[in-house]
């Protein structure tokens, strides 16, 4: 597990992931002999071993970790929070909305997998792939155990991190309840998965969550443009300085994607067919990739419906299809 010194004692820790992204960034931020741990990673045996070795190399005892801050509830950020809390006794801080989603998603009896299967089936996904996605979701349950006891922090509040006050900013879209954290003195932004360099954050339409996640994401980006940022610290890839430029690139990316989908809707098409056309082989690499590709396609199609550029019709077979207006 690679740890990069960022200055002022900060450590960017690249926690390994058994998926395409390869690693998630965790940050250890010091102050007066103690640390804030941001987004500790997915709970795997490899991550356990490598965290223990890394902390030993840097002379950091578990007791020195005084708080654990989560930008959002996705398993690659949330998964090790409870494991660390058991060892250091530190509070785990995240937003109430993010925690509500985590409790719903990461319980075997929640019904979320069945609801997602029904949603994707309604939009034309074949049965074999629906079953694979449901099994894949179940495989994440042990990767987020033990679940942490959570202390809520909400948008507009301030958190003391590294001896400085950071502002919590509501940034839904990639994940409902997602928080970015901004430190005005150094103009630093802990941006989780909201703004990523080189890659685009996934925007998913999923059951029980806001039904226009792409609009929420785009509105969040507009809000973030108001902050002067000298350096951004993302959940994936490496810290980067050109925060506003990257936001403009993300906005343009989603405008292009919306236009492309709208151009394809000259004849009725299912969400699944459009997902395959949009993502191609990337969507069929794994159940993980297919789940994200399908949910992102539906998020864009939903935005087209709300924009009045498409309508949704149910066929005689019970499957929903989109057609342009």
C-alpha positions as a printed Julia matrix, in Angstrom:
325×3 Matrix{Float64}:
   0.0     0.0     0.0
   1.57    3.23   -1.16
   1.68    6.28    1.11
   2.69    9.61   -0.4
   3.82   12.51    1.79
   1.94   15.63    0.72
   3.56   18.19    3.02
   2.63   19.4     6.51
   2.67   15.76    7.61
  -0.28   14.75    5.41
  -0.27   11.22    4.01
  -2.19   10.16    0.9
  -2.71    6.42    1.38
  -3.63    4.37   -1.7
  -5.8     1.59   -0.27
  -6.03   -1.35   -2.71
  -9.35   -2.27   -4.35
 -10.25   -5.58   -6.06
 -11.87   -3.73   -8.98
 -11.06   -1.57  -11.98
 -10.29    1.57   -9.96
  -7.35   -0.28   -8.29
  -7.17    1.98   -5.23
  -9.1     4.52   -3.2
  -7.43    7.47   -1.54
  -7.45    7.71    2.21
  -5.87   10.71    3.91
  -4.14   10.86    7.29
  -4.07   14.48    8.47
  -1.99   15.24   11.59
  -2.29   17.78   14.36
  -0.38   17.84   17.66
   0.42   14.13   17.63
  -3.05   13.0    16.61
  -4.66   12.26   13.25
  -7.89   12.58   11.33
  -8.46    9.62    9.01
 -10.52   10.38    5.89
 -12.24    7.55    3.94
 -10.28    4.51    5.19
 -11.17    2.17    2.29
 -12.83   -1.17    1.57
 -12.61   -3.86    4.25
 -10.51   -6.64    2.78
  -7.89   -8.85    4.44
  -5.24   -7.27    2.23
  -6.27   -3.76    3.31
  -6.15   -4.81    6.99
  -2.62   -6.18    6.64
  -1.34   -3.23    4.68
  -2.89   -0.62    6.98
  -1.27   -2.33    9.98
   2.12   -2.38    8.26
   1.81    1.23    7.09
   0.85    2.58   10.51
   3.77    0.69   12.06
   6.21    2.1     9.47
   5.09    5.64   10.24
   4.97    5.12   14.02
   1.22    5.83   14.23
  -0.65    3.95   16.93
  -4.39    3.35   16.65
  -4.87    5.61   19.66
  -3.46    8.54   17.7
  -6.42    8.42   15.3
  -8.9    10.77   16.99
 -11.64   10.94   14.33
 -12.68    9.18   11.13
 -14.39   11.34    8.51
 -16.35    9.83    5.62
 -17.19   11.84    2.53
 -19.88    9.3     1.6
 -21.21    5.8     2.09
 -19.9     3.83   -0.87
 -18.11    0.68    0.3
 -14.66    1.64   -1.0
 -14.78    4.68    1.32
 -16.96    3.4     4.18
 -15.96   -0.25    4.48
 -13.1    -0.03    7.02
 -14.68    2.66    9.2
 -16.08    0.21   11.76
 -12.88   -1.85   11.8
 -10.83    1.25   12.61
 -13.37    2.45   15.16
 -13.08   -0.85   17.05
  -9.31   -0.34   17.32
  -9.03    3.37   18.06
 -12.41    4.23   19.62
 -12.68    7.35   17.49
 -15.97    8.86   16.33
 -16.98    8.19   12.73
 -18.44   11.33   11.17
 -20.65   11.4     8.07
 -23.9    13.01    6.97
 -27.26   11.7     8.17
 -28.46   11.1     4.58
 -25.33    9.15    3.72
 -25.69    7.01    6.83
 -29.38    6.35    6.12
 -28.42    5.04    2.69
 -25.59    2.93    4.14
 -27.94    1.27    6.64
 -30.41    0.53    3.86
 -27.86   -0.74    1.39
 -25.55   -2.72    3.63
 -28.07   -5.04    5.32
 -28.87   -8.5     4.0
 -32.59   -8.0     4.76
 -32.92   -4.5     3.31
 -34.54   -5.53    0.04
 -32.39   -3.1    -1.92
 -30.94   -5.75   -4.25
 -34.42   -6.99   -5.15
 -35.6    -3.43   -5.79
 -32.6    -2.73   -8.03
 -33.21   -5.98   -9.9
 -36.85   -4.99  -10.47
 -35.85   -1.53  -11.7
 -33.27   -2.83  -14.17
 -35.66   -5.56  -15.34
 -38.34   -2.96  -16.03
 -35.83   -1.24  -18.32
 -35.05   -4.38  -20.32
 -32.04   -6.03  -18.67
 -31.98   -9.82  -19.29
 -32.64  -12.19  -16.4
 -29.16  -13.72  -16.37
 -27.52  -10.34  -15.9
 -30.07   -9.3   -13.27
 -29.21  -12.38  -11.21
 -25.47  -11.68  -11.53
 -25.91   -8.12  -10.26
 -27.96   -9.29   -7.28
 -25.24  -11.81   -6.34
 -22.58   -9.15   -6.79
 -24.32   -6.75   -4.41
 -24.54   -9.46   -1.76
 -20.78  -10.01   -2.02
 -20.16   -6.5    -0.64
 -21.84   -7.11    2.72
 -18.76   -8.58    4.48
 -16.62   -5.78    2.98
 -18.37   -3.13    5.1
 -18.46   -5.02    8.4
 -18.36   -4.21   11.23
 -20.69   -1.27   10.75
 -19.53    1.87   12.62
 -21.38    3.9    15.21
 -21.86    7.23   13.48
 -21.81   10.85   14.66
 -23.59   13.1    12.17
 -22.07   16.15   10.53
 -24.21   18.17    8.16
 -23.68   20.69    5.4
 -22.96   24.14    6.8
 -21.22   22.78    9.9
 -17.49   23.04   10.51
 -15.1    20.22   11.36
 -11.75   20.64   13.09
  -9.22   18.75   10.94
  -5.48   19.24   11.19
  -5.95   22.12   13.62
  -8.04   24.1    11.13
 -11.76   24.51   10.53
 -13.16   22.85    7.42
 -16.59   23.67    6.0
 -18.9    20.76    5.16
 -20.58   21.26    1.75
 -23.65   19.33    0.58
 -22.71   17.75   -2.76
 -25.24   15.08   -3.78
 -25.32   13.41   -7.18
 -22.62   10.75   -7.04
 -24.03    9.73   -3.67
 -26.92   11.24   -1.74
 -25.53   12.87    1.39
 -22.03   13.2    -0.08
 -19.98   15.89    1.65
 -17.02   17.86    0.34
 -14.85   19.6     2.94
 -13.25   22.99    2.32
 -10.47   24.7     4.26
 -10.43   28.41    3.32
  -7.05   29.37    4.8
  -5.12   26.99    2.54
  -7.89   26.86   -0.1
  -7.92   23.06    0.08
 -10.84   20.82   -0.86
 -11.37   17.23    0.24
 -13.72   16.32   -2.58
 -14.38   12.6    -2.16
 -15.77   11.29   -5.44
 -17.6    14.46   -6.42
 -14.8    15.86   -8.6
 -12.19   13.42   -9.9
  -9.25   14.04  -12.26
  -9.04   12.02  -15.48
 -12.19    9.98  -14.75
 -15.83   10.93  -14.3
 -17.75   10.12  -11.1
 -20.54    7.62  -11.56
 -24.05    9.13  -11.39
 -26.62    6.43  -10.63
 -30.4     6.26  -10.6
 -31.22    3.72   -7.88
 -34.39    2.79   -5.96
 -35.3     4.85   -2.93
 -32.91    7.7    -3.67
 -33.52   11.08   -5.39
 -35.03   10.46   -8.8
 -32.94   13.06  -10.67
 -29.37   12.41   -9.5
 -27.76   13.99  -12.56
 -29.47   17.31  -11.91
 -28.38   17.09   -8.25
 -24.8    16.43   -9.38
 -24.74   19.31  -11.85
 -26.21   21.69   -9.27
 -23.53   20.56   -6.8
 -20.81   21.33   -9.33
 -22.19   24.84   -9.75
 -22.05   25.28   -5.98
 -18.43   24.09   -5.85
 -17.37   26.59   -8.49
 -17.89   29.31   -5.89
 -14.9    28.07   -3.84
 -11.36   29.2    -4.71
  -9.32   25.99   -4.57
  -5.53   25.8    -4.66
  -5.42   22.0    -4.29
  -8.12   19.33   -4.43
  -7.77   15.96   -2.71
  -9.98   13.39   -4.51
 -11.11    9.89   -3.59
  -9.44    8.41   -6.7
  -6.36    9.35   -8.71
  -4.02   12.0    -7.33
  -4.44   15.47   -5.82
  -4.76   18.18   -8.46
  -4.75   22.0    -8.58
  -7.11   22.84  -11.47
 -10.36   22.25   -9.59
 -12.55   24.78  -11.44
 -11.28   23.63  -14.83
 -12.1    20.03  -13.98
 -15.63   21.01  -12.93
 -16.17   22.7   -16.3
 -14.91   19.56  -18.05
 -17.35   17.38  -16.09
 -20.26   19.66  -16.92
 -19.36   19.55  -20.62
 -19.02   15.76  -20.5
 -22.58   15.31  -19.22
 -24.0    17.78  -21.72
 -22.4    15.77  -24.53
 -23.73   12.51  -23.13
 -27.26   13.89  -22.86
 -27.1    15.15  -26.45
 -25.81   11.81  -27.7
 -28.6     9.85  -26.0
 -31.22   12.31  -27.28
 -29.95   11.82  -30.84
 -30.38    8.05  -30.5
 -34.05    8.27  -29.48
 -35.51    8.46  -33.0
 -37.08    5.05  -32.33
 -38.17    3.6   -28.95
 -35.32    1.95  -27.03
 -34.97    0.34  -23.62
 -32.6     1.68  -21.03
 -30.64   -1.56  -21.29
 -30.23   -1.28  -25.07
 -29.07    2.3   -24.7
 -26.65    1.29  -21.94
 -25.1    -1.34  -24.23
 -24.8     1.21  -27.03
 -23.31    3.84  -24.75
 -20.8     1.71  -22.84
 -20.28   -1.32  -25.09
 -17.79   -3.93  -23.86
 -16.95   -1.86  -20.77
 -20.42   -2.63  -19.41
 -20.08   -6.38  -19.85
 -16.65   -6.82  -18.21
 -18.26   -7.6   -14.86
 -21.5    -7.36  -12.91
 -19.93   -4.43  -11.05
 -19.33   -2.46  -14.25
 -22.74   -3.37  -15.66
 -24.52   -2.16  -12.52
 -22.84    1.23  -12.67
 -23.23    1.57  -16.43
 -26.94    0.76  -16.3
 -27.65    3.06  -13.35
 -25.73    5.9   -15.02
 -27.57    5.45  -18.31
 -30.91    5.62  -16.49
 -29.81    8.77  -14.65
 -29.14   10.5   -17.97
 -32.36    9.25  -19.53
 -34.3    10.49  -16.51
 -32.78   13.95  -17.01
 -33.87   13.9   -20.67
 -37.42   13.11  -19.54
 -37.43   15.99  -17.04
 -35.96   18.28  -19.71
 -38.83   17.39  -22.04
 -36.47   15.81  -24.57
 -37.78   12.25  -24.14
 -40.85   10.36  -22.96
 -41.14    6.97  -21.33
 -43.63    4.4   -22.65
 -44.54    0.94  -21.43
 -44.75   -1.71  -24.14
 -47.14   -4.66  -24.35
 -44.34   -6.77  -22.86
 -44.34   -4.57  -19.72
 -40.89   -3.17  -20.49
 -40.28    0.6   -20.48
 -38.87    2.32  -23.56
 -37.65    5.84  -24.23
 -38.43    7.84  -27.31
 -37.34   11.35  -28.25
 -39.66   14.33  -28.37
